[in-house]
């Protein structure tokens, strides 16, 4: 999602309320009581390199003509996703929000491309995505990236117009057939509407030219005049055109679906995973829902509930909201096992990351808790490598010190070779200060980070502030995480 500041005289309070991200006490994490697996004593995974992906903003002069552009903050990068080319694992592509304002307005989404396994990166723009790159949208947002089995990369995102009342947002998609070097002018997946939010895209691992887009459409409306939906579209021609939207799920009047993702099982079945907040009981209740399609998204079976719990919202020692939950991450292993990672912190001083696992194509689920997390934890990302190893990254506050001026977070990683029954934990990056980014803001580092599988190990992407950031208050960083490998030859031997 995105929003704009009211500093522009053309932007009303109504614009701000409708356009800002709805991360609030209404948004949640989700879990049953979790069985805690063992923290394995085996050698943990290693970070092979930690590299800055972002750099000086290409829009330092701003975007003349974009509404509320003056409130955007040059060199403030947040909210990143990553994908690896199955045909060439050294080809990695990332995306993030560039020049984000205090109310989440954004000058553009950027692309980072690596051809050497993440050692070096080139930054790209998507032509026509927004005013900054020759288009008409005031504020592109919610960037997502995916790779198809044929090597095509797909970008999905939002393109917002702030000139209307209320503001409207189109769901858009672009694609690259040359490893991320060049990108097409975005196609419209869903026409501009006030409630379009949180789009994501998934490439088919087996069907060349096929990819799938999913998004939420919601507004805050407790007057009983509309419900909220999760919608789907697909392309069969490599992203040139997209099908008319198909309804996956429609909630009750007092519920909200959000943050959907599409997963592709080995037999071609599609799973739509999304989070739900239900306010009908007076106490917000959160759940993770999963719907199935066996005809490539043309029709969808009713969603099943994978987990549920009450919603908690916490503040840090400075009286500011800690990052809010509601953006679960999901992945499929080569054996068809499905994993969903989510926040499950119970207080501002204790935390947990939960993992849901399904071995029957999303019909039933087992809950697992990552062991060894002793502090508030947030924004997990999950992936499964080609050997079936499950990896999870997250932030937590275990190294924060009450009473100093900083809110200190680190990025961590855990791996399981036995479908989540035991885990090895490693430090990835940090400590970094979450308070360096100007307030108000959404979740300090954006609402999600990224993790993608390599042949052996994982490609992680995340946001860091001081002291790691070099260009502005935040930067986007890449880490290659492997199982104790000292060099590429060891990795090929499966160390």
C-alpha positions in Angstrom: 0.0 0.0 0.0 1.0 3.6 -0.2 -0.1 7.0 1.0 0.6 10.7 0.7 1.3 13.5 3.1 -1.2 16.3 3.6 1.6 18.9 3.0 0.4 19.4 -0.6 -2.6 21.7 -0.6 -4.3 19.4 -3.2 -4.3 16.4 -0.8 -7.1 16.2 1.7 -7.3 14.4 5.0 -9.5 11.9 3.2 -6.8 11.2 0.7 -4.4 10.5 3.5 -6.7 8.2 5.3 -7.5 6.1 2.3 -4.0 6.1 0.8 -2.0 5.3 3.9 -1.2 1.8 4.9 -3.7 0.2 7.1 -1.1 -1.3 9.5 -2.7 -0.7 12.8 -4.3 -2.6 15.7 -6.5 -4.2 13.1 -3.7 -6.1 11.5 -2.4 -9.1 13.1 -0.4 -12.3 13.2 -1.8 -15.7 13.4 -1.1 -18.9 15.1 -2.4 -21.8 17.2 -0.5 -22.8 20.3 2.8 -23.9 18.8 4.9 -27.0 19.4 8.5 -25.8 19.9 11.1 -27.8 17.9 14.7 -28.3 18.9 17.5 -25.8 18.2 20.0 -28.1 16.4 23.6 -28.1 17.5 24.9 -28.6 13.9 27.1 -26.0 12.2 25.0 -23.0 11.4 24.7 -21.5 8.0 27.1 -18.7 7.1 26.7 -15.4 5.4 29.0 -15.5 2.4 28.6 -11.9 1.5 26.7 -8.9 2.7 26.3 -6.3 -0.1 24.5 -3.0 -0.4 22.0 -3.2 -3.3 20.6 0.3 -3.3 22.6 3.5 -3.7 22.1 7.2 -4.3 18.6 7.9 -5.5 18.2 8.5 -9.2 15.4 10.9 -8.3 17.3 13.3 -6.0 15.8 16.2 -7.9 12.3 14.9 -7.2 9.5 14.2 -9.6 8.0 17.5 -10.8 4.3 17.1 -11.3 3.8 14.2 -8.9 1.4 15.2 -6.1 2.9 15.3 -2.7 6.4 14.7 -4.1 7.9 17.4 -1.8 7.1 15.1 1.2 9.1 12.2 -0.1 12.5 11.6 1.5 15.4 11.2 -0.9 17.5 8.0 -0.3 15.0 6.4 2.0 14.5 2.8 0.8 12.1 0.3 2.3 10.1 -2.9 1.6 12.0 -5.3 -0.6 11.5 -8.6 -2.5 13.9 -10.9 -4.3 13.9 -13.7 -7.0 16.5 -16.0 -8.4 16.5 -17.1 -12.1 16.0 -20.9 -12.1 17.8 -21.2 -15.4 20.8 -19.3 -14.0 21.1 -19.1 -10.2 23.8 -16.4 -10.5 21.2 -14.1 -12.0 19.3 -12.4 -9.0 16.8 -9.6 -9.2 15.4 -7.5 -6.3 13.0 -4.7 -6.0 12.2 -2.0 -3.4 10.4 1.3 -2.7 12.6 4.3 -3.4 12.4 7.7 -1.7 9.7 6.9 0.7 7.9 9.8 2.6 6.9 9.8 6.2 3.3 8.7 5.2 4.6 6.1 2.8 4.4 8.1 -0.4 7.0 6.8 -2.9 8.7 8.3 -5.9 9.1 4.9 -7.6 9.9 1.2 -7.2 13.4 0.3 -8.3 15.0 -2.9 -9.6 18.4 -4.3 -8.6 20.0 -6.8 -10.9 23.0 -9.1 -10.3 24.7 -11.4 -12.7 27.3 -12.7 -10.3 25.4 -14.2 -7.5 24.9 -11.0 -5.6 28.5 -9.7 -5.5 27.7 -6.7 -7.6 24.4 -5.0 -8.5 23.1 -2.6 -11.2 20.0 -0.5 -10.5 17.2 -0.1 -13.0 14.0 1.7 -13.4 10.7 0.4 -15.0 9.7 2.8 -17.8 6.2 4.3 -17.4 5.7 3.0 -13.8 5.2 6.5 -12.4 5.8 10.1 -13.1 9.5 9.7 -12.2 10.0 7.2 -15.0 7.7 8.8 -17.7 4.3 7.5 -16.6 1.3 9.1 -14.9 1.1 7.6 -11.4 1.9 9.9 -8.5 3.1 7.1 -6.2 4.1 3.6 -7.3 4.2 1.1 -4.4 4.1 -2.4 -3.1 6.8 -3.9 -5.3 7.1 -7.6 -5.8 9.3 -9.8 -8.0 9.2 -13.4 -9.2 10.9 -15.6 -11.7 9.3 -18.2 -14.0 11.0 -21.5 -14.8 11.8 -20.2 -18.3 13.9 -17.4 -16.8 11.4 -14.6 -17.3 11.3 -12.1 -14.4 7.9 -10.6 -13.4 7.4 -7.4 -11.5 4.1 -6.7 -9.8 3.1 -3.4 -8.0 0.7 -0.6 -7.6 0.4 2.7 -9.4 -1.6 5.3 -7.5 -3.3 8.5 -8.6 -3.7 11.0 -5.8 -5.6 13.5 -7.9 -9.0 11.8 -7.4 -11.3 11.8 -4.4 -10.8 9.2 -3.1 -7.4 8.3 -4.5 -7.4 5.3 -6.9 -4.8 2.6 -7.4 -4.2 0.3 -10.4 -2.5 -3.1 -10.1 0.3 -3.2 -12.7 2.8 -5.7 -13.9 6.0 -5.6 -16.0 8.4 -8.3 -17.2 12.0 -8.8 -18.3 13.2 -11.5 -20.7 16.9 -10.6 -20.4 17.6 -11.3 -16.7 16.4 -8.0 -15.4 18.5 -5.7 -17.7 15.4 -4.1 -19.3 11.7 -4.0 -18.5 8.5 -3.4 -20.4 6.1 -0.6 -19.8 3.7 -2.0 -17.2 0.5 -3.6 -18.3 -2.7 -3.0 -16.3 -3.8 -6.1 -14.4 -6.6 -4.4 -12.5 -8.2 -1.0 -13.3 -7.7 1.8 -10.8 -10.0 1.5 -7.8 -9.9 3.1 -4.3 -9.3 -0.2 -2.6 -6.7 -2.0 -4.7 -3.7 -2.9 -2.4 -0.9 -5.4 -1.7 -0.3 -7.0 -5.1 2.1 -9.9 -5.5 3.2 -11.9 -8.5 4.3 -15.5 -9.0 6.0 -17.1 -12.0 5.1 -20.7 -13.0 8.0 -23.0 -12.5 6.9 -25.4 -15.3 4.6 -23.5 -17.8 6.6 -21.1 -20.0 5.1 -17.7 -20.2 2.6 -18.3 -17.3 2.5 -16.1 -14.2 -0.1 -15.2 -11.6 -1.0 -12.0 -9.9 -3.1 -11.6 -6.8 -4.1 -8.5 -4.7 -6.5 -7.4 -2.1 -9.2 -4.8 -2.6 -10.3 -3.2 0.7 -11.3 0.0 2.4 -12.3 0.6 6.0 -16.0 0.5 6.0 -17.9 -0.4 9.1 -21.3 0.9 7.8 -22.1 -2.3 6.0 -22.0 -1.0 2.5 -19.4 -3.3 1.0 -17.2 -6.3 1.7 -13.5 -6.9 1.0 -12.0 -9.2 -1.6 -8.9 -11.1 -2.8 -8.7 -11.2 -6.6 -6.6 -13.1 -9.1 -5.3 -12.7 -12.7 -2.9 -14.7 -14.9 -0.8 -14.3 -18.0 -0.1 -17.0 -20.5 2.0 -14.9 -22.9 4.9 -13.9 -20.7 3.3 -10.8 -19.2 2.1 -9.1 -22.3 -1.6 -9.4 -21.4 -3.5 -10.4 -18.2 -6.8 -12.1 -17.7 -9.9 -10.4 -16.3 -9.9 -10.5 -12.5 -11.3 -13.6 -10.8 -12.6 -13.6 -7.3 -10.7 -15.8 -4.8 -12.4 -14.8 -1.6 -15.0 -12.3 -0.3 -15.2 -11.7 3.4 -18.1 -10.7 5.6 -18.9 -7.0 6.2 -16.7 -6.8 9.4 -13.7 -8.7 8.1 -10.7 -7.8 6.0 -8.5 -10.0 3.8 -4.9 -8.8 3.0 -1.4 -9.6 1.9 -2.3 -12.4 -0.5 0.4 -14.6 -2.2 0.1 -17.4 -4.9 2.0 -20.6 -4.6 2.4 -23.3 -7.3 2.5 -27.0 -6.2 4.5 -29.5 -8.2 1.3 -30.9 -9.7 0.3 -27.4 -10.9 -2.3 -26.8 -8.2 -2.4 -23.1 -7.2 -2.7 -22.0 -3.5 -3.8 -18.5 -2.6 -2.6 -17.7 0.9 -3.7 -14.6 2.7 -4.3 -13.0 6.1 -7.7 -12.1 7.6 -8.8 -9.7 10.3 -12.3 -10.3 11.7 -13.8 -7.6 13.9 -17.3 -9.1 14.3 -16.7 -10.2 17.9 -15.5 -6.8 19.1 -12.0 -8.2 19.7 -9.9 -8.3 16.5 -9.2 -11.9 15.5 -6.5 -12.8 13.0 -6.2 -15.9 10.8 -4.3 -17.3 7.9 -6.5 -18.6 5.1 -5.6 -20.8 2.1 -7.7 -21.4 -1.0 -7.0 -24.0 -3.8 -7.4 -23.9 -7.6 -6.9 -27.0 -9.8 -7.6 -25.2 -13.1 -4.8 -22.5 -13.0 -6.9 -20.0 -11.2 -10.1 -20.0 -13.3 -12.1 -21.2 -10.3 -11.2 -21.4 -6.6 -12.4 -23.7 -3.8 -13.5 -22.1 -0.5 -10.6 -21.1 1.7 -9.6 -23.2 4.7 -8.3 -21.7 7.9 -4.7 -22.6 8.6 -4.5 -20.8 12.0 -6.1 -18.1 14.1 -5.6 -16.0 17.3 -6.4 -12.7 18.9 -4.6 -9.6 17.7 -2.0 -7.8 19.8 -0.4 -4.3 19.2 2.6 -3.2 21.1 4.6 -0.1 21.7 8.3 0.3 22.2 10.0 2.1 25.1 9.6 5.5 23.3 5.8 5.1 23.0 6.0 4.4 19.3 4.3 1.4 17.6 6.5 -1.6 17.1 6.3 -3.2 13.6 2.8 -4.6 13.1 2.1 -8.1 11.8 -0.2 -9.2 9.0 2.2 -10.0 6.1 2.8 -13.8 6.3 5.4 -15.2 3.9 4.9 -18.5 2.1 6.9 -21.0 0.1 6.7 -24.5 -1.5 9.4 -27.1 -1.3 10.5 -29.5 -4.2 8.6 -32.3 -2.4 5.4 -30.2 -2.4 5.5 -29.3 1.3 4.1 -25.8 2.0 5.4 -23.5 4.6 4.0 -20.2 5.9 6.0 -18.0 8.3 4.4 -15.3 10.5 5.0 -13.1 13.5 3.7 -14.3 16.9 5.2 -11.9 19.4 3.2 -11.9 22.7 4.6 -8.7 24.3 7.1 -5.9 23.5 9.7 -7.8 25.4 9.2 -11.3 24.2 8.7 -12.6 20.7 8.2 -15.6 18.4 8.1 -16.5 14.8 5.7 -19.3 13.8 5.8 -21.6 10.8 2.8 -23.5 9.5 3.5 -26.6 7.5 1.2 -28.6 5.1 2.1 -31.9 3.6 -1.2 -32.4 1.8 -1.4 -29.5 -0.6 -2.8 -26.9 1.9 -5.7 -29.0 3.2 -4.4 -29.3 6.7 -1.6 -27.6 8.7 0.8 -28.2 11.6 2.1 -25.2 13.7 5.7 -24.9 14.6 7.6 -22.2 16.5 11.2 -21.2 15.7 13.3 -21.9 18.8 15.8 -19.5 20.3 14.0 -16.3 19.8 14.0 -14.3 23.0 12.8 -10.8 22.0 10.2 -9.1 19.9 10.4 -10.5 16.4 8.9 -9.3 13.1 8.8 -9.6 9.3 9.8 -13.2 8.7 10.4 -14.4 5.2 10.5 -18.1 4.2 11.9 -20.1 1.3 12.9 -23.7 0.5 16.0 -24.6 -1.5 16.3 -27.3 -4.1 17.5 -29.8 -1.5 14.4 -29.3 0.6 16.0 -27.2 3.3 13.6 -24.6 4.8 15.1 -21.2 5.5 13.6 -18.3 7.5 14.9 -14.8 8.0 13.5 -12.2 10.5 14.3 -9.2 12.6 14.3 -9.2 16.3 15.2 -6.9 19.2 17.3 -9.2 21.4 20.3 -6.8 21.3 18.3 -3.7 22.1 19.2 -1.9 25.3 16.4 -0.2 27.2 17.3 3.4 28.1 19.6 4.2 25.2 18.5 6.4 22.2 18.3 3.6 19.7 15.8 0.8 18.9 18.3 -1.9 17.9 17.4 -4.7 15.6 19.3 -7.6 14.0 18.5 -9.8 11.1 18.6 -13.6 11.8 18.3 -16.8 9.8 17.2 -20.3 10.8 17.4 -23.4 8.6 15.8 -26.8 8.9 16.7 -30.0 7.0 13.8 -32.1 8.5 10.7 -30.1 7.5 10.9 -27.9 10.6 11.5 -30.4 13.4 14.9 -28.9 14.2 16.6 -25.7 13.3 20.0 -24.1 13.1 20.2 -20.3 13.8 22.7 -17.8 12.5 23.2 -14.0 12.7 22.9 -12.3 9.3 23.2 -8.5 9.8 23.1 -5.7 12.4 22.8 -4.3 14.9 20.9 -1.5 13.1 18.9 1.4 14.5 15.2 1.4 13.6 14.7 4.9 14.9 16.9 6.6 12.3 14.0 6.7 9.8 11.7 9.7 10.2 8.3 9.2 11.9 5.5 8.6 11.3 6.3 5.6 9.1 5.0 2.2 8.4 6.8 -0.6 10.2 10.2 1.2 10.2 11.7 -1.0 7.4 8.5 -1.4 5.3 6.0 -4.2 5.6 8.0 -7.2 4.2 11.5 -8.3 3.3 12.6 -11.1 0.9 14.1 -14.6 0.8 14.6 -16.8 -2.3 16.1 -20.3 -2.7 19.4 -21.0 -4.4 20.6 -24.5 -5.4 22.1 -24.8 -2.0 21.3 -22.0 0.4 19.4 -18.8 0.1 19.4 -15.2 -1.2 18.2 -12.8 1.4 17.2 -9.1 0.9 16.3 -6.7 3.7 16.4 -3.0 4.9 19.0 -1.6 7.3 19.4 1.8 8.8 22.4 3.2 10.7 25.2 2.4 11.0 25.1 0.2 7.8 23.2 2.6 5.5 25.5 4.7 3.4 23.1 6.6 1.1 20.5 8.3 3.3 18.7 7.0 6.4 18.2 3.4 5.0 19.6 1.1 2.4 18.7 -2.3 0.9 21.2 -5.1 1.6 21.7 -8.5 0.1 23.1 -11.6 1.9 24.0 -15.0 0.4 23.4 -17.5 3.1 24.9 -21.0 2.7 25.4 -24.2 4.9 28.9 -23.5 6.2 30.4 -23.3 2.7 33.7 -21.6 2.3 33.7 -21.3 -1.5 31.6 -22.0 -4.6 33.2 -25.4 -5.1 32.2 -26.5 -1.6 28.7 -25.3 -2.3 28.4 -27.4 -5.4 29.5 -30.5 -3.4 26.6 -29.8 -1.0 28.6 -28.8 2.1 
